[in-house]
Amino acid sequence: MDVLYFAWVRERIGLPRERVETNAATVAELVAELSSREERYEAAFADLSALRVAIDQELADFDAPIGDAREVAFFPPMTGG
């Protein structure tokens, strides 16, 4: 699946996107897998309350199942006006 990173998440990880092979069943498991890779991922995912996630462009929770998703995106909360 493709994993996309936006805003400061992208800056901390140093990539806008990457292709990931995973056995994770949920977003939280994917985050744990990514965080264990190296410090830059650990730093990006240190405070999940400061992050939002979308699975195939639909907002989701971190306990949401990944299933056969093609894309998971991580980004900070957005405000608008």
C-alpha positions in Angstrom: 0.0 0.0 0.0 1.0 3.6 -0.4 1.6 5.6 2.8 1.4 9.4 2.4 2.7 12.0 4.8 1.6 15.6 4.8 2.8 18.9 6.5 5.1 18.4 9.5 4.7 14.6 9.4 6.4 14.7 5.9 9.1 17.0 7.2 10.0 14.8 10.2 10.0 11.6 8.1 11.7 13.2 5.1 9.4 11.6 2.5 6.1 12.6 1.0 5.1 9.0 0.3 6.4 5.5 0.3 5.3 2.0 -0.7 4.9 -0.3 2.4 4.4 -4.0 2.7 2.7 -4.7 6.0 0.9 -7.3 7.9 -0.8 -4.7 10.1 -4.5 -5.2 10.7 -5.2 -1.7 11.9 -3.8 1.8 11.5 -2.4 1.6 15.1 -0.5 -1.5 14.2 0.8 0.2 11.0 2.0 3.2 13.1 3.7 0.8 15.6 5.5 -0.9 12.7 6.6 2.4 11.1 7.6 3.8 14.5 9.9 0.9 15.1 11.8 1.5 11.9 13.9 4.4 13.0 13.9 7.7 15.1 12.4 9.9 12.4 9.3 7.8 12.3 9.1 7.5 16.0 9.3 11.3 16.3 6.6 11.8 13.7 4.2 9.4 15.5 5.1 10.3 19.0 1.8 12.1 19.7 -1.1 10.5 17.9 -3.5 13.1 19.3 -1.8 15.6 17.0 -2.4 13.4 13.9 -5.3 12.5 11.7 -5.5 9.5 9.4 -7.3 8.7 6.2 -7.7 5.3 4.6 -8.3 5.5 0.8 -9.2 9.2 1.3 -11.8 8.6 4.0 -11.1 9.9 7.5 -10.6 7.1 10.0 -9.6 6.3 13.6 -6.3 4.7 14.6 -8.2 1.6 15.6 -9.7 1.3 12.1 -9.0 -1.9 10.1 -6.7 -1.4 7.1 -8.1 -4.4 5.2 -7.1 -4.2 1.5 -6.6 -0.4 1.5 -4.5 1.1 -1.3 -3.6 4.2 0.6 -3.1 5.4 4.2 -2.4 9.1 4.8 -1.2 10.8 7.9 -1.6 14.6 8.5 -2.1 17.1 11.2 -5.6 18.4 12.0 -6.7 21.1 9.6 -8.5 24.3 10.3 -10.2 26.5 7.8 -12.1 29.6 7.5 
